[in-house]
Amino acid sequence: MPPLVFPKCLTKASQFLLTSLNFITFLFLDFLDFILCIYFYYIDGFLEGKSSPCYCRTGSEDKKCDTEVSETLYMRRNVFRKLRFVRKFENLKENGNGVVGNRWSDCGCESCVAWMMNAHQRLFVAVSETSSQASLEQVHAKPAEDVLFLHGFLSSSAFWTRSVFPAFTESVKDNYRLFAMDLLGFGRSPKPRDCLYTLRNHLEMIEESVIHPFQLKSFHLVAHSMGCVLALALAAKYPDTVKSVTLVAPPYFPSSSTDAGTIALKRLAGKSLWPPILFGSSVMTWYEHLGRCVCFFICRNHRTWEKIVKLFTRKRDLLLTLNTITQHTHHSAWHSMHNVICGGAKYMDEYLETVRKSGVKVSVIQGSQDQVVPLECSNNIKTKVPDAEVRVIADEDHGSVILGRPEDFARDLKLIWASTADARVQGV
């Protein structure tokens, strides 16, 4: 039976309909975000005594001089902000509030605010082969190679500790010391409101929480999604210390430094209704106040949602995903998305060039069905670092490339780490 052939007029009509629907939807979201900007201005002032600053103002005069702050925080267009009275209203905004603690729209459960009791304000770090009773001295004394695991956006250390870590064999645990941390602003780590969650903020916290206190002299890096940007930044900063870098779904788009952030924003969170995951990303990335509203209903009430999920299903992966994607504040997630993923895009070429020159082993893994990070990103790494090993796993997506095959992934890591040891022996 011959395949159906649609007339060109029907194809054009469907494209026009989709384009129109896309335009109308995001025009409505523009208006809704504008209304929510006014709402949060007054409700914050009423509940906290001071309205919170936002990035709704447009114009180059409002941009911060700090190059670590991504331009994507300011370049997000909204037709309703061009109205004169809107600019006058937004000029009343404060430039900062200097507040560290929780806010009314954030979750106040014990897990989410535990970091406030942390006198040293360091990241939450899980070490694989030590029991809860083991002392810091015992951890330091263990003769093993060190591995740092960096999770992705809207995730936590549980992404590794509940899936990949149990899949390692005893021989791996005897020879490698595995560190998984909740990055700044996520999980059980600090989520200060006076922080802009820049690359430097994240890197300094990793150094102060893991590298320095555990006296790491050399280590391997394993990273997923947003964590890949931080892993490459660390590898470029410690080229003689990092043994290998394993990147899973790295968001890398070659571009000039002037438009790198904009390209990353449009490729990872472009305004589109399809696929649904891209639509969700665009809403949470382009609309500051709408995103905060979503976090208020989902993240602030995550305990209720977890109870509902447990009531209707016992799927461990679903509970893990729900638990990890809700342990953050809107402030931490919003700034990490823009200042790390988009803001870090302009440094990626420099990082990769440093890694290439240093000879650090680079391995890239990505699922063929990844709808979050385009598959071309892995090939882009190969173009920049010709010696990089790139593997595309069939029928796996952004998360299942790890969570759906933890034993295989753990085996892949063991081979990667072992190959660096073999290379050193051959070099001798």
N, C-alpha and C positions, 0 to 999 in steps of 0.2 A: 504494500500500500504506500503510495507516494506521500512524503511529508506535507503537512499543511503549509500553505504559503499565504501569509496575510498581505493584503493590498497595502501599498505604501501610505495611502491616505489614513488607514486605520492605525498604522504604526506611528505616523506623525500626530494623529489625534490623541493616542494614548500618551505619547511623550509630552504633548502640550498639557494634557490633563494632570499628569504627574507633576510637571513643573509648576503649574498653577496651584495645585494642592500644596506643594512644598512651600511656595511663596506665601500663601495665605496662612499656613500653619505657623511659620516662623515670624510672620508679621504679627500674628496674635500673641506669640510668645514674647516678642519685643515689647508689646503693650503691657502684657502681664508682668514682665520683669520691671518695667517702669513703675507700675502701680505698687509692686512689692517693695521697690526702693523707697517709696514714700512711706509705706506701711512700717517697714523696719526702722526707718528714721525716727518715727514717733514712738513706736513700741519700745525700741532700745532706750530712747531718752526717758520714757516713763518708768521702765523696769530697772535700768542701770544708772540712771542719772545723767547719762551722756550718750548721744547718738554715735554709732560706730561709723568709721570711715569706709568708703567703698570706692570702686574704680569706675563709676559711671560717667565721670566728667570726661570730655573729649578735648583734644587740642594738645599740641606739643608742649604748651606752657605747663601742663599738669603732670607731665611725665617726670619720674624721679631721675636724678642724675646717676644713681647707682646702677652700674652696668649689669649687676647680678639680678636685677629685677627685670623680668621679661616684658618686652614691648606688647606682648599679646594681652596683657592685663588692661591695656588702654586702647588697643586698636579695634576692639570688638564693636562693630557698628550697630547702632540702634536708632532707627529713624525718629523715635519720639524724644530722644535726648537733644535733638537739634532745636527743639522749641525753646524760645528765649526764657520763659519762666522756669523751665527745668534747670537751665544753667544757673539761674539766680538762686533757686532752691538748693542746688547741690553745692554752691559756694559756701553754704553754712556748715558744710561737713568739717569735722576735725581731721587733722592730718595723722593722728594716732592716739591710742588710748593708754598705752603703756601697761596694760593689764595682763597678768600672767595666767590667772586661774580660769575656772569654768565660767560659762555664760548661760543665760536662761534657756537658750535654744539648744544647748548641748546636753548629752546624757550625763546624769549625775550618779550612775550606779558605781558600786565599789570597784569594779574592774576598770571602768573608764576614768576614774579620778584617783586611782592608786598612785599614780606618778607624782601627785602633789605631796605625798609623804616621803618621796625620795629626796633626801637632803642634798645629795650630790647632783641631782637632776641629770642622770645618765640614762642611756637607752636600756630597755629590758633585753637581756641577753640570755639565751638558752644554750647550754653547752651539752653536747650529745651524750658523752660517755661518763658523766659524773652524776652521782645521786644527789638528792636534795640535801643530804647531810655532809657532802664533801666540802672541804675547806678550800679557799682560794689557793693556799699553798700546795694542796694536793693536785689541783688542776694545773698549776705552773710546773710541777715536778714531772708530769707525765711526758715521756719521750715520744712525741708524735708530731707529724706534720699538721699544720693548721689550715683550716678551710673556712672561709667566710661566706655565708649564704645571705643574699640580699633579695628581699621579696619585691613584688611589683606594686603598682598603684592600687589603692583600696584593698590592701592585704596586710598580713602580719607574719611573724615568725612561725605561726602554726601552719602556714602553707608548706613549710619544710618539715617541721618537727612531727607533724601528724601523718605525713605521707611518705616523704623520701627517707628520713632518718631511720624509721623502723625497717626499711627495705635493705639497709646496708648489712652486710655480713659481719660476723664478729671479727674477722681479720681486718676489715676496714676500720672498725671502731677501735681496734687495738693499735692501729698505725696512723690514724688520723683523728685529730681533735676538731670536731665540727661545731662551728658557732652560727647560730641563727638569731638575728636580732629584730626587734620591732623598730623600724625606722622612725625617725623623729616625726611626731604627729600621728602615729599609727599604733594600734594595739595597746600595749600597756606602757608605752614610752611617753615621755613628756609631750604635751600639746600646748605650749605657751601661746597666748594671744598676741604677744608683742614680738613674735618672730615672723619673718617673711618666708621661711622655709626655702631658702636659696640653696644652690649646690654647696656653697661654703658651709652653711649651717648644717646640712646633712653630713658632709664629710668630717667636719670638726667633731660632731657628736659620735661618729663611728670611731674616730681616733681616740677620743676621750673615754669612750665606753668599752672599747675592745682592744684596739691596737696597742695603746699605751699601758693600760692596767694589766693586760695579760702578756705584755712584753713580747709581742709577736715580731720575730726577726725575719720571717719569710712566711708566705701564705698563698694558697690558691683562692680564687674568687669564682663563685657561682651566682648568677643573677638572672632574674626573670623580669621582662618588660621594663618598667621604669627603673628597676634596680640595675639594669644594664648600663644606663647613663652614669650612675654612681660607681659601678664597677670599673668602667673605663677611666673615669676621673681618678679613682684610686690607683689603677694600674699605671696611669701617666704620672702620678705624683710619686709612686714608689716603683719605678721600672726595674730597679735592681733587687727588689724585695718580693714582688709578685712572681709566682712560678707559672701559673696558668690562669686564663680567664675563660670561663664557659658562659656564653650568652644565650639565653633562651628568649626568642622573640624580641630582638633588640630594635627599638624605634629609631632607626638611623636613615636620614634623607640627606644625601650630599647637596650642599647649597652654599651660597656665599653667606658670610657672617651677618650681613644686613637683613636678609630675608629668611634665615634659617628657622626662626621661631614661628613665623607666619606660615611657612610651608608645613612645618610639623603640626601646627594646630589644624590646618585645613585637611591634611592627609589623615590625621588620627581622629579628628572630631569635626569633620566638615558638616555643614548644615544639610542634612539629608534625612528623609523619612525611612529610607531602606538601606541596609538591613536594620532591624530594630536596635541592635547593640550600638550601631553608629548613631542612631537617633538619640539614644540615651546618653551617649558620650557628648554629643553636641549640646544637648540641653544642660548637662552638668558643667560644661566647659565654657560655653558662650554666655550663660545667664547666671550671674553671680547671686542674685536674690532668689531666683527660682530654684537654683541649686541648694541654697540654704534652706528653703522651704521643704524641699524633698528630704534633706538631711534631718530636719526637725521631725518629720513624720516617720522616717524609717530608722535613722541612727539613734535618735533620742528614745525611741520606743523599741529598741532591738530585743530587749528581754521578752516583751510581749510577742513579737514575731517569732522568736525562738520557741516559745511555748506552743504557739499555734502550729508551727512546723512539726514539733515533736508529737503533737496530738494526732496529726493526720499522716505522718510518715516517720519512719525510723532511718531514713537514708543518711548515712554518716557524712557523705560528701556534700549533701545539701546543707546540713547543719554547719559543717566546717566553712563552707562558702559564705553562708549568712553571717556566721560569727566573725569572719575575717573582714568582710566588706563593710561592716557597720562600726568597727572600732576606730573611729577617727572623728574629728570635728570638721565642720564645713570649712573653717578657716585654714586648717592644716592641709586638707585635701585640695582645696581651691588653689592655694599658693604652691603646693608641691607640683600639681599638674602644670601650672604655668611656668614656675621658676625653675623646675628641674627638667621636665620633659621638653617643654617649648624653649625655655631659657637656656637649657643645656645644649640644645641643638647646634648653636653656633660654635660650641667648643668641640664637638664630636670629631671633626676632621683633625684637629690638633691632637686630641687624645689618641686617635687611631694611628696617627703618624708617629707619635712617641712610642706607642706600643710596638709598632712595626720595627722601628729602629732598635728597640731594646731586645728584640727577639723573643718576647713573651709568647708562649703558645696560646693561640686563640681558637676556640671551638664555638661554633654557632649551631643551635638546634631550634627548629621551628616546625609547627604543624602545618600541613598542607591546607587545612581548612580554617586557618586563623583569620578571623574577621575583625580583629582589633588592630593588629599590626600587619600591614601589607607584606606579603611574602618577599617582595623585592628588597625589603630592608636587609634580609640575610645576605642576599647577593651583593648588596651595596657594601657590606662589610668585607666580602671576598674581594671586591674591586679595590678597596683601600688597603687591605692586608692580604696580599696574594697567597701567603702561606696558611691562612686561616682554613680550618676544616669546617665545611658547611654540610649539615644533614637536615633533610626535609622529611619529616615523619608523616607517612600517608594517613589520611582520614582522622587526623587529630587537630584540635583547635587550640586557641590561645592558652587555655588552662589544662585541658586533657592531655596535652603533650607531656605534662609532668604528672598530674593527678590521675590520669587514666592509665599510666604505665610506670608506676614508681619503681618497680623492680628493674625494669629495663633501663630507666633513667639512672638509677643508682649504679647499675653495671657499666653504663656509658661513662659515668664520672670516674669510676675506679680505673678504667682503661686510660682515660685522659690523664689522671694524676700519675699513674704508673709510667706512662710514656715520657713524662718530664723527668722522672728518675732515670729511665733508660738513657735519655739524651745526655744527662749529666755524666753518667758512667762512660758513655761513648766519648764524650768530650775530654774526660780524663785520660 
